[in-house]
Amino acid sequence: MKKTIFVLLVLISITFTAARYLKEPIDQYWNINQVAGLKVLSSTVADVYINNLKVGQTPYEDNELAPTEYLIKLQVGEGSSWEGKVNLKVGTITVINREISKDPSESSGEILTLEKGSGVTIISSPDEANVEIDGKVLGKTPGRFEVSSGDHLFVLSHQNYLNRSIKASIPEGFNLNLVVDLSLSEIDLSSLNKPTAVTPRVVVKNTPTGFLRIRDKPSLNGLEIARVVPGQELVLLEELVAWMKVRTTDGKEGYVASLYVNKKPNPTPSSR
């Protein structure tokens, strides 16, 4: 289903737990078997791979993983996938939430992790996204923002990208790390297939006087408003009989005799 060009809010409710919410209190594992948790969600059912080993399907959760770095991959059929690295922390649950698409520009999602501290650190792709927390615009990504523990609503917005909204609860004594990928809006996606416009130009030819007059009207009776020399390029604005309307590099617009200019051939437009 195509995304609409309207602003969309993807509301994801994610609640973190500190060590006491794992299967057993973390202090029982201290120096014996320290553990971390991982929760993986996706918009459609996806196979979950940890370090290239298939471990199940979304929604997936494991609260007895070693606290280290893992390569996580989500696979939907044969054509759509996502992968990224996460560093699990002792006594916390890392949450991965993805909307997976064959076109990477339409894929979006976030990774939420906790570490000792306070507040929230937000990184986005693309960067310079506007950050709104609980209805207040507080700055742009990347950045660290002071917020209290408890439930918060984070909304990220960026021109030509769909807004993304994440609801999360920050435990006392922890800093939330939020890494967000935004997806392109339909307007921007359609523009990717449009050829880049090429501005037509003309080049001044050799003249008997060694220069070419630009006049205020397409007539030999027109007043001279500027002079250009052979080899100089001018932007072509309009073609008339025996005359061409042009613009100079300093913004002056007027008319030159077609006899003394050559149109530059336009290069083949390229798609972005």
Backbone as CSV, one residue per row, in Angstrom:
resi,resn,N_x,N_y,N_z,CA_x,CA_y,CA_z,C_x,C_y,C_z
1,MET,0.848,-1.190,0.000,0.000,0.000,0.000,0.885,1.242,0.000
2,LYS,0.595,2.196,-0.937,1.422,3.392,-1.009,1.177,4.297,0.181
3,LYS,2.214,4.940,0.606,2.054,5.923,1.681,1.405,7.171,1.105
4,THR,0.596,7.830,1.867,-0.013,9.069,1.412,0.948,10.207,1.626
5,ILE,0.639,11.366,0.994,1.506,12.527,1.139,1.185,13.301,2.399
6,PHE,0.153,12.863,3.126,-0.182,13.542,4.362,0.780,13.124,5.463
7,VAL,0.882,13.981,6.484,1.725,13.669,7.636,1.125,12.490,8.376
8,LEU,1.963,11.503,8.640,1.516,10.324,9.367,2.250,10.239,10.685
9,LEU,1.574,9.783,11.717,2.190,9.536,13.012,2.129,8.052,13.276
10,VAL,3.292,7.447,13.398,3.354,6.031,13.715,3.569,5.921,15.206
11,LEU,2.541,5.500,15.912,2.582,5.478,17.363,2.988,4.101,17.832
12,ILE,4.091,4.032,18.522,4.612,2.786,19.030,4.762,2.913,20.521
13,SER,4.105,2.062,21.254,4.172,2.112,22.703,5.160,1.073,23.185
14,ILE,6.255,1.546,23.768,7.317,0.667,24.216,7.650,1.022,25.650
15,THR,7.609,0.063,26.534,7.937,0.288,27.929,9.171,-0.502,28.283
16,PHE,10.158,0.179,28.819,11.385,-0.469,29.213,11.283,-1.002,30.632
17,THR,12.084,-1.986,30.915,12.210,-2.482,32.276,13.658,-2.455,32.689
18,ALA,13.885,-2.149,33.956,15.245,-2.207,34.480,15.539,-3.647,34.887
19,ALA,16.637,-3.848,35.574,17.092,-5.206,35.860,16.066,-6.024,36.611
20,ARG,15.323,-5.379,37.489,14.397,-6.151,38.318,13.255,-6.748,37.522
21,TYR,13.056,-6.309,36.261,11.961,-6.830,35.466,12.385,-7.956,34.550
22,LEU,13.652,-8.332,34.558,14.070,-9.501,33.811,13.554,-10.747,34.519
23,LYS,13.831,-11.911,33.949,13.239,-13.120,34.514,13.656,-13.340,35.959
24,GLU,14.876,-12.981,36.302,15.321,-13.063,37.686,16.074,-11.800,38.002
25,PRO,16.112,-11.393,39.251,16.836,-10.167,39.599,18.278,-10.250,39.160
26,ILE,18.760,-9.140,38.579,20.112,-9.149,38.020,21.170,-9.363,39.088
27,ASP,20.865,-8.983,40.336,21.891,-9.135,41.360,22.203,-10.605,41.639
28,GLN,21.300,-11.513,41.242,21.579,-12.918,41.418,22.598,-13.409,40.404
29,TYR,22.759,-12.621,39.316,23.694,-13.024,38.276,25.016,-12.280,38.355
30,TRP,25.112,-11.344,39.268,26.301,-10.498,39.317,27.561,-11.337,39.474
31,ASN,28.480,-11.122,38.532,29.733,-11.885,38.460,29.513,-13.378,38.220
32,ILE,28.293,-13.772,37.885,28.032,-15.185,37.602,27.473,-15.317,36.189
33,ASN,26.375,-14.642,35.928,25.734,-14.777,34.618,24.960,-13.506,34.312
34,GLN,25.662,-12.429,33.976,25.020,-11.159,33.672,24.255,-11.280,32.360
35,VAL,23.036,-10.745,32.338,22.189,-10.917,31.166,21.614,-9.590,30.699
36,ALA,21.130,-9.601,29.451,20.478,-8.442,28.845,19.297,-8.946,28.033
37,GLY,18.388,-8.037,27.692,17.196,-8.425,26.954,17.126,-7.784,25.580
38,LEU,16.413,-8.453,24.659,16.204,-7.943,23.299,14.753,-8.214,22.905
39,LYS,14.086,-7.169,22.401,12.725,-7.304,21.904,12.689,-6.763,20.483
40,VAL,12.140,-7.545,19.541,12.139,-7.159,18.128,10.710,-7.164,17.615
41,LEU,10.279,-6.030,17.063,8.938,-5.863,16.501,9.064,-5.452,15.037
42,SER,8.060,-5.775,14.230,8.062,-5.342,12.829,6.632,-5.183,12.344
43,SER,6.458,-4.397,11.274,5.128,-4.110,10.743,4.485,-5.345,10.131
44,THR,5.293,-6.254,9.590,4.825,-7.541,9.092,5.701,-8.622,9.706
45,VAL,5.199,-9.837,9.750,5.962,-10.931,10.350,7.271,-11.119,9.594
46,ALA,8.378,-11.137,10.338,9.701,-11.260,9.734,10.506,-12.310,10.484
47,ASP,11.367,-13.018,9.750,12.314,-13.932,10.379,13.392,-13.116,11.080
48,VAL,13.766,-13.537,12.280,14.767,-12.829,13.071,16.061,-13.646,13.095
49,TYR,17.162,-12.977,12.725,18.479,-13.609,12.748,19.363,-12.840,13.732
50,ILE,20.054,-13.566,14.591,21.039,-12.970,15.487,22.396,-13.561,15.135
51,ASN,23.321,-12.685,14.716,24.645,-13.135,14.252,24.502,-14.226,13.192
52,ASN,23.581,-13.970,12.212,23.349,-14.836,11.051,22.707,-16.178,11.395
53,LEU,22.226,-16.342,12.620,21.539,-17.558,13.027,20.067,-17.248,13.243
54,LYS,19.175,-17.974,12.543,17.747,-17.737,12.688,17.296,-18.198,14.069
55,VAL,16.617,-17.264,14.806,16.207,-17.579,16.172,14.696,-17.549,16.352
56,GLY,13.952,-17.113,15.337,12.504,-17.056,15.464,11.904,-16.023,14.531
57,GLN,10.694,-15.564,14.857,9.985,-14.576,14.068,9.470,-13.459,14.973
58,THR,9.198,-12.316,14.342,8.630,-11.199,15.100,7.163,-11.468,15.408
59,PRO,6.646,-11.042,16.551,7.382,-10.380,17.634,8.284,-11.375,18.368
60,TYR,9.514,-10.938,18.635,10.516,-11.835,19.234,11.059,-11.191,20.507
61,GLU,11.307,-11.993,21.529,11.873,-11.471,22.763,12.745,-12.532,23.424
62,ASP,13.920,-12.100,23.905,14.833,-12.968,24.644,15.465,-12.136,25.749
63,ASN,15.252,-12.511,26.980,15.757,-11.753,28.115,16.964,-12.406,28.791
64,GLU,17.578,-13.342,28.095,18.724,-14.020,28.693,19.918,-14.044,27.744
65,LEU,20.177,-12.909,27.116,21.309,-12.784,26.198,22.502,-12.189,26.926
66,ALA,23.688,-12.543,26.462,24.904,-11.953,27.022,24.969,-10.485,26.634
67,PRO,25.420,-9.609,27.531,25.515,-8.164,27.226,26.711,-7.875,26.327
68,THR,26.506,-7.907,25.021,27.559,-7.647,24.047,26.920,-7.143,22.758
69,GLU,27.718,-6.963,21.717,27.201,-6.461,20.440,26.709,-7.617,19.581
70,TYR,25.572,-7.412,18.916,24.982,-8.426,18.050,24.626,-7.808,16.699
71,LEU,24.694,-8.657,15.657,24.183,-8.276,14.344,22.769,-8.841,14.226
72,ILE,21.793,-7.957,14.059,20.393,-8.361,13.967,19.924,-8.174,12.528
73,LYS,19.251,-9.193,11.999,18.695,-9.109,10.651,17.243,-9.540,10.676
74,LEU,16.401,-8.770,9.976,14.996,-9.113,9.798,14.759,-9.384,8.320
75,GLN,14.131,-10.510,8.014,13.918,-10.908,6.626,12.443,-11.200,6.399
76,VAL,11.861,-10.523,5.392,10.478,-10.770,4.992,10.504,-11.360,3.594
77,GLY,10.202,-12.653,3.458,10.272,-13.305,2.159,11.697,-13.264,1.626
78,GLU,11.805,-13.022,0.306,13.125,-12.986,-0.320,13.555,-11.576,-0.720
79,GLY,12.601,-10.635,-0.709,12.948,-9.330,-1.255,13.136,-8.209,-0.253
80,SER,12.591,-8.337,0.955,12.643,-7.231,1.906,13.400,-7.641,3.155
81,SER,14.332,-6.787,3.574,15.108,-7.114,4.770,15.657,-5.845,5.399
82,TRP,16.095,-5.987,6.629,16.789,-4.914,7.344,17.818,-5.565,8.247
83,GLU,18.957,-4.908,8.429,19.913,-5.407,9.403,20.663,-4.247,10.051
84,GLY,21.082,-4.470,11.263,21.820,-3.449,12.001,22.448,-4.067,13.233
85,LYS,23.356,-3.329,13.844,24.041,-3.808,15.031,23.478,-3.142,16.279
86,VAL,23.376,-3.922,17.360,22.933,-3.384,18.642,23.902,-3.853,19.719
87,ASN,24.104,-3.006,20.695,24.985,-3.325,21.817,24.120,-3.447,23.066
88,LEU,23.857,-4.673,23.496,22.980,-4.904,24.627,23.697,-4.597,25.935
89,LYS,22.987,-3.946,26.849,23.526,-3.537,28.142,22.975,-4.435,29.252
90,VAL,23.815,-4.678,30.255,23.417,-5.510,31.395,22.163,-4.945,32.057
91,GLY,21.172,-5.822,32.291,19.999,-5.433,33.054,19.020,-4.539,32.344
92,THR,19.123,-4.420,31.015,18.173,-3.595,30.264,17.654,-4.373,29.069
93,ILE,16.554,-3.897,28.534,15.985,-4.479,27.322,16.165,-3.483,26.175
94,THR,16.769,-3.938,25.083,16.882,-3.137,23.869,15.716,-3.490,22.956
95,VAL,15.052,-2.459,22.434,13.882,-2.666,21.572,14.200,-2.217,20.151
96,ILE,13.921,-3.112,19.195,14.038,-2.790,17.767,12.641,-2.844,17.174
97,ASN,12.250,-1.795,16.488,10.947,-1.760,15.818,11.157,-1.282,14.392
98,ARG,10.688,-2.066,13.406,10.944,-1.728,12.013,9.692,-1.858,11.154
99,GLU,9.605,-0.938,10.173,8.695,-1.096,9.054,9.564,-1.418,7.859
100,ILE,9.450,-2.639,7.346,10.389,-3.144,6.343,9.790,-3.001,4.952
101,SER,10.614,-2.498,4.006,10.167,-2.312,2.632,11.277,-2.718,1.676
102,LYS,10.885,-3.137,0.463,11.888,-3.470,-0.553,12.716,-2.246,-0.920
103,ASP,12.085,-1.073,-0.889,12.778,0.183,-1.169,13.303,0.743,0.144
104,PRO,14.638,0.817,0.320,15.188,1.320,1.586,14.692,2.700,1.960
105,SER,14.366,3.550,0.961,13.913,4.905,1.255,12.530,4.917,1.915
106,GLU,11.786,3.802,1.771,10.463,3.716,2.382,10.499,2.980,3.719
107,SER,11.661,2.435,4.063,11.800,1.718,5.330,11.995,2.707,6.468
108,SER,11.469,2.366,7.636,11.604,3.260,8.783,11.600,2.428,10.056
109,GLY,11.943,3.072,11.147,11.927,2.357,12.413,12.834,3.006,13.430
110,GLU,13.008,2.321,14.575,13.842,2.870,15.630,14.450,1.753,16.469
111,ILE,15.562,2.103,17.101,16.218,1.237,18.080,16.271,2.023,19.381
112,LEU,15.793,1.401,20.468,15.760,2.060,21.765,16.604,1.260,22.742
113,THR,17.571,1.915,23.346,18.434,1.265,24.330,18.530,2.139,25.570
114,LEU,18.954,1.533,26.664,19.118,2.230,27.933,20.546,2.105,28.430
115,GLU,20.995,3.138,29.125,22.270,3.088,29.828,22.150,3.969,31.069
116,LYS,23.054,3.770,32.002,23.014,4.552,33.237,23.106,6.044,32.923
117,GLY,22.305,6.846,33.604,22.307,8.287,33.385,20.918,8.862,33.501
118,SER,20.653,9.882,32.673,19.334,10.510,32.681,19.085,11.174,31.336
119,GLY,17.833,11.498,31.068,17.494,12.203,29.840,17.374,11.266,28.652
120,VAL,17.447,11.861,27.458,17.321,11.096,26.220,18.307,11.638,25.194
121,THR,18.954,10.733,24.463,19.840,11.081,23.362,19.198,10.582,22.075
122,ILE,19.015,11.483,21.101,18.282,11.120,19.882,19.164,11.349,18.658
123,ILE,19.271,10.320,17.826,19.976,10.369,16.546,18.974,9.980,15.470
124,SER,19.041,10.623,14.315,18.097,10.277,13.255,18.798,10.211,11.910
125,SER,18.164,9.516,11.003,18.585,9.500,9.602,17.362,9.876,8.757
126,PRO,17.389,11.054,8.087,18.500,12.005,8.047,18.596,12.789,9.362
127,ASP,19.760,13.441,9.549,19.902,14.268,10.740,19.197,15.618,10.524
128,GLU,19.296,16.483,11.504,18.610,17.783,11.476,17.089,17.628,11.494
129,ALA,16.608,16.529,12.072,15.165,16.372,12.237,14.704,17.176,13.450
130,ASN,13.508,17.738,13.375,12.946,18.464,14.506,12.509,17.474,15.583
131,VAL,12.832,17.807,16.832,12.496,16.939,17.958,11.409,17.605,18.798
132,GLU,10.296,16.902,18.951,9.207,17.362,19.807,9.009,16.327,20.912
133,ILE,9.071,16.775,22.156,8.896,15.875,23.284,7.709,16.364,24.106
134,ASP,6.724,15.514,24.227,5.503,15.841,24.990,4.876,17.152,24.523
135,GLY,4.880,17.353,23.206,4.225,18.519,22.623,5.066,19.774,22.546
136,LYS,6.343,19.713,22.999,7.218,20.887,22.964,8.393,20.635,22.030
137,VAL,8.632,21.565,21.093,9.773,21.460,20.184,11.023,21.881,20.946
138,LEU,11.999,20.968,21.053,13.169,21.223,21.891,14.478,21.345,21.121
139,GLY,14.473,21.075,19.819,15.720,21.189,19.057,15.736,20.254,17.873
140,LYS,16.949,19.937,17.423,17.136,19.081,16.252,18.100,17.951,16.578
141,THR,18.027,16.921,15.752,18.948,15.793,15.896,20.242,16.086,15.138
142,PRO,21.346,15.491,15.601,21.492,14.698,16.821,21.560,15.608,18.041
143,GLY,21.121,15.097,19.193,21.174,15.931,20.389,20.763,15.151,21.632
144,ARG,21.134,15.726,22.778,20.757,15.151,24.062,19.797,16.123,24.740
145,PHE,18.702,15.597,25.294,17.651,16.436,25.838,17.343,15.995,27.269
146,GLU,17.186,16.987,28.128,16.900,16.709,29.537,15.408,16.457,29.715
147,VAL,15.063,15.248,30.106,13.680,14.914,30.424,13.685,14.065,31.687
148,SER,12.587,14.083,32.397,12.484,13.309,33.630,12.197,11.850,33.311
149,SER,12.321,11.010,34.322,11.936,9.612,34.155,10.425,9.533,33.998
150,GLY,9.951,8.437,33.415,8.518,8.278,33.215,8.155,8.181,31.749
151,ASP,6.864,8.293,31.447,6.364,8.143,30.080,6.522,9.446,29.302
152,HIS,6.974,9.302,28.053,7.135,10.471,27.179,6.747,10.104,25.751
153,LEU,6.300,11.133,24.995,5.989,10.967,23.584,6.993,11.773,22.774
154,PHE,7.738,11.098,21.905,8.757,11.729,21.069,8.264,11.746,19.626
155,VAL,8.255,12.928,19.006,7.841,13.063,17.611,8.984,13.689,16.827
156,LEU,9.433,13.011,15.761,10.491,13.521,14.898,9.898,13.878,13.546
157,SER,10.272,15.046,13.035,9.760,15.499,11.740,10.885,16.107,10.928
158,HIS,10.760,15.970,9.604,11.775,16.496,8.694,11.102,16.741,7.352
159,GLN,11.487,17.819,6.686,10.892,18.139,5.392,11.064,16.975,4.420
160,ASN,9.993,16.630,3.696,9.955,15.553,2.712,9.991,14.157,3.328
161,TYR,9.890,14.075,4.660,9.852,12.776,5.326,8.592,12.678,6.165
162,LEU,8.136,11.445,6.354,6.972,11.231,7.192,7.348,11.390,8.660
163,ASN,6.466,12.056,9.409,6.693,12.177,10.854,6.698,10.794,11.503
164,ARG,7.459,10.679,12.569,7.468,9.416,13.315,7.296,9.721,14.795
165,SER,6.404,8.952,15.431,6.086,9.163,16.829,6.403,7.904,17.613
166,ILE,7.103,8.069,18.732,7.503,6.948,19.574,7.137,7.262,21.012
167,LYS,6.420,6.348,21.651,6.087,6.497,23.051,6.947,5.544,23.858
168,ALA,7.656,6.053,24.858,8.552,5.222,25.653,8.548,5.666,27.098
169,SER,8.874,4.739,27.974,8.972,5.021,29.403,10.428,4.890,29.832
170,ILE,10.962,5.928,30.460,12.358,5.943,30.895,12.422,5.650,32.389
171,PRO,13.092,4.570,32.789,13.205,4.260,34.221,14.092,5.270,34.945
172,GLU,13.887,5.408,36.216,14.712,6.283,37.051,16.164,5.823,36.986
173,GLY,17.078,6.795,36.757,18.503,6.493,36.742,19.041,6.011,35.410
174,PHE,18.217,6.120,34.345,18.652,5.657,33.034,18.527,6.768,31.982
175,ASN,19.412,6.681,30.973,19.351,7.542,29.790,18.831,6.707,28.633
176,LEU,17.852,7.240,27.905,17.308,6.562,26.740,18.081,6.995,25.498
177,ASN,18.600,6.013,24.757,19.218,6.269,23.456,18.212,5.875,22.375
178,LEU,17.865,6.823,21.542,16.836,6.622,20.529,17.441,6.898,19.148
179,VAL,17.524,5.855,18.326,18.049,5.970,16.960,16.894,5.732,15.999
180,VAL,16.562,6.743,15.189,15.343,6.706,14.372,15.684,6.862,12.891
181,ASP,15.099,5.997,12.058,15.169,6.138,10.605,13.819,6.629,10.110
182,LEU,13.817,7.747,9.374,12.586,8.291,8.809,12.436,7.832,7.365
183,SER,11.194,7.676,6.910,10.949,7.275,5.526,10.502,8.475,4.709
184,LEU,10.882,8.465,3.422,10.524,9.551,2.526,9.018,9.594,2.311
185,SER,8.498,10.805,2.129,7.092,10.958,1.800,6.885,10.596,0.347
186,GLU,5.607,10.387,-0.043,5.301,9.998,-1.409,5.712,11.076,-2.397
187,ILE,5.592,12.359,-1.996,5.990,13.451,-2.887,7.448,13.326,-3.242
188,ASP,8.280,13.115,-2.248,9.715,13.047,-2.492,10.082,11.786,-3.245
189,LEU,9.385,10.671,-2.961,9.667,9.431,-3.664,9.366,9.572,-5.147
190,SER,8.262,10.238,-5.507,7.919,10.399,-6.916,8.919,11.292,-7.632
191,SER,9.487,12.251,-6.904,10.431,13.164,-7.542,11.741,12.482,-7.871
192,LEU,12.024,11.334,-7.258,13.278,10.639,-7.533,13.346,10.151,-8.964
193,ASN,12.189,9.927,-9.597,12.173,9.388,-10.948,12.040,10.463,-12.014
194,LYS,11.983,11.726,-11.606,11.852,12.798,-12.572,13.228,13.272,-13.030
195,PRO,13.400,13.505,-14.334,14.705,13.967,-14.805,15.033,15.351,-14.280
196,THR,16.292,15.590,-14.077,16.743,16.894,-13.606,16.620,17.923,-14.726
197,ALA,16.003,19.059,-14.447,15.823,20.092,-15.457,17.170,20.682,-15.869
198,VAL,17.334,20.916,-17.182,18.570,21.484,-17.720,18.276,22.878,-18.235
199,THR,18.978,23.890,-17.760,18.766,25.276,-18.177,19.429,25.512,-19.526
200,PRO,18.660,25.932,-20.547,19.263,26.191,-21.863,20.171,27.412,-21.819
201,ARG,21.250,27.342,-22.570,22.223,28.433,-22.613,22.674,28.690,-24.044
202,VAL,23.205,29.881,-24.257,23.805,30.238,-25.544,25.221,30.742,-25.309
203,VAL,26.060,30.621,-26.351,27.450,31.082,-26.283,27.639,32.179,-27.321
204,VAL,28.244,33.281,-26.902,28.467,34.414,-27.805,29.540,34.057,-28.835
205,LYS,29.228,34.330,-30.109,30.165,34.072,-31.211,31.058,35.299,-31.431
206,ASN,32.048,35.148,-32.291,32.886,36.287,-32.679,32.041,37.316,-33.431
207,THR,32.296,38.582,-33.167,31.556,39.667,-33.811,32.533,40.650,-34.433
208,PRO,32.087,41.443,-35.416,32.979,42.430,-36.046,33.542,43.440,-35.048
209,THR,32.777,43.749,-33.989,33.215,44.757,-33.018,34.022,44.169,-31.862
210,GLY,34.038,42.820,-31.753,34.732,42.188,-30.632,33.879,42.089,-29.387
211,PHE,32.633,42.503,-29.482,31.684,42.364,-28.367,30.277,42.295,-28.934
212,LEU,29.323,41.963,-28.065,27.929,41.865,-28.478,27.082,42.683,-27.523
213,ARG,26.232,43.540,-28.116,25.355,44.372,-27.305,24.118,43.602,-26.851
214,ILE,23.739,43.818,-25.599,22.458,43.336,-25.085,21.541,44.554,-25.001
215,ARG,20.378,44.452,-25.664,19.481,45.607,-25.755,18.226,45.389,-24.912
216,ASP,17.528,46.498,-24.629,16.350,46.407,-23.763,15.107,45.940,-24.499
217,LYS,15.162,45.824,-25.831,14.062,45.287,-26.613,14.630,44.647,-27.879
218,PRO,13.892,43.716,-28.506,14.409,43.002,-29.674,14.387,43.842,-30.947
219,SER,15.246,44.851,-30.964,15.314,45.760,-32.113,16.651,46.477,-32.094
220,LEU,17.161,46.825,-33.280,18.398,47.605,-33.340,18.199,48.984,-32.730
221,ASN,16.963,49.397,-32.561,16.682,50.671,-31.918,16.639,50.560,-30.398
222,GLY,16.742,49.337,-29.873,16.722,49.154,-28.437,17.960,49.718,-27.775
223,LEU,17.824,50.169,-26.549,18.947,50.747,-25.822,19.920,49.654,-25.377
224,GLU,21.197,49.955,-25.430,22.221,49.014,-24.967,22.227,49.002,-23.434
225,ILE,22.050,47.809,-22.824,22.051,47.709,-21.366,23.283,46.959,-20.850
226,ALA,23.981,46.282,-21.774,25.196,45.568,-21.359,25.945,45.114,-22.599
227,ARG,27.214,44.734,-22.384,28.030,44.156,-23.447,28.622,42.840,-22.976
228,VAL,28.656,41.868,-23.876,29.285,40.577,-23.575,30.301,40.284,-24.663
229,VAL,31.249,39.417,-24.326,32.360,39.137,-25.235,32.229,37.727,-25.801
230,PRO,32.903,37.446,-26.930,32.853,36.111,-27.525,33.295,35.029,-26.536
231,GLY,32.555,33.930,-26.549,32.857,32.827,-25.648,32.073,32.859,-24.350
232,GLN,31.461,34.005,-24.048,30.702,34.122,-22.806,29.372,33.372,-22.929
233,GLU,28.963,32.722,-21.849,27.691,31.992,-21.828,26.603,32.864,-21.223
234,LEU,25.398,32.740,-21.797,24.227,33.460,-21.323,23.083,32.470,-21.152
235,VAL,22.227,32.703,-20.167,21.047,31.866,-19.984,20.003,32.265,-21.023
236,LEU,19.470,31.276,-21.728,18.462,31.536,-22.749,17.080,31.527,-22.103
237,LEU,16.371,32.644,-22.222,15.040,32.775,-21.632,13.928,32.611,-22.654
238,GLU,14.170,33.080,-23.894,13.113,33.046,-24.908,13.732,33.200,-26.293
239,GLU,13.170,32.476,-27.263,13.615,32.590,-28.658,12.575,33.348,-29.475
240,LEU,13.026,34.389,-30.160,12.165,35.180,-31.026,12.731,35.150,-32.443
241,VAL,12.035,35.754,-33.377,12.530,35.836,-34.744,13.717,36.783,-34.789
242,ALA,14.897,36.257,-35.092,16.144,37.013,-35.232,16.709,37.509,-33.904
243,TRP,16.005,37.264,-32.807,16.471,37.719,-31.507,16.308,36.623,-30.450
244,MET,17.081,36.734,-29.374,16.946,35.840,-28.239,16.976,36.653,-26.956
245,LYS,16.064,36.328,-26.049,16.089,36.973,-24.745,17.016,36.168,-23.844
246,VAL,17.933,36.872,-23.172,18.956,36.183,-22.383,19.126,36.839,-21.019
247,ARG,19.837,36.135,-20.136,20.188,36.678,-18.825,21.679,36.493,-18.614
248,THR,22.340,37.545,-18.117,23.772,37.473,-17.849,24.021,36.882,-16.456
249,THR,25.286,36.601,-16.163,25.629,36.020,-14.863,25.332,36.969,-13.713
250,ASP,25.276,38.280,-13.991,24.960,39.231,-12.925,23.488,39.613,-12.898
251,GLY,22.643,38.843,-13.633,21.201,39.009,-13.528,20.556,39.963,-14.495
252,LYS,21.297,40.578,-15.395,20.702,41.499,-16.362,20.009,40.710,-17.467
253,GLU,18.794,41.157,-17.838,18.034,40.498,-18.884,17.813,41.444,-20.056
254,GLY,17.949,40.907,-21.262,17.761,41.714,-22.461,17.789,40.833,-23.697
255,TYR,18.019,41.479,-24.854,17.917,40.783,-26.136,19.221,40.891,-26.909
256,VAL,19.584,39.774,-27.576,20.769,39.758,-28.438,20.357,39.229,-29.799
257,ALA,21.107,39.613,-30.821,20.831,39.140,-32.174,21.182,37.658,-32.272
258,SER,20.247,36.854,-32.775,20.456,35.412,-32.890,21.653,35.083,-33.761
259,LEU,21.976,35.970,-34.693,23.082,35.744,-35.618,24.411,35.562,-34.895
260,TYR,24.550,36.161,-33.705,25.852,36.183,-33.032,25.911,35.294,-31.769
261,VAL,24.979,34.341,-31.657,25.040,33.382,-30.543,24.760,31.975,-31.058
262,ASN,25.312,30.993,-30.401,25.036,29.589,-30.686,24.378,28.948,-29.466
263,LYS,23.336,28.173,-29.701,22.717,27.437,-28.604,23.610,26.269,-28.211
264,LYS,23.795,26.122,-26.895,24.562,24.969,-26.403,23.662,23.734,-26.418
265,PRO,24.195,22.601,-26.888,23.384,21.374,-26.837,23.165,20.957,-25.395
266,ASN,21.945,20.572,-25.063,21.633,20.140,-23.714,22.135,18.721,-23.477
267,PRO,22.813,18.488,-22.321,23.211,17.118,-22.008,21.988,16.269,-21.699
268,THR,22.124,14.972,-21.837,21.016,14.072,-21.511,20.676,14.194,-20.055
269,PRO,19.439,14.543,-19.701,19.067,14.693,-18.291,19.304,13.391,-17.533
270,SER,19.763,13.512,-16.319,20.007,12.336,-15.489,19.009,12.303,-14.364
271,SER,18.645,11.104,-13.930,17.734,10.958,-12.808,18.522,10.905,-11.530
272,ARG,17.951,11.454,-10.474,18.609,11.404,-9.177,18.636,9.980,-8.652
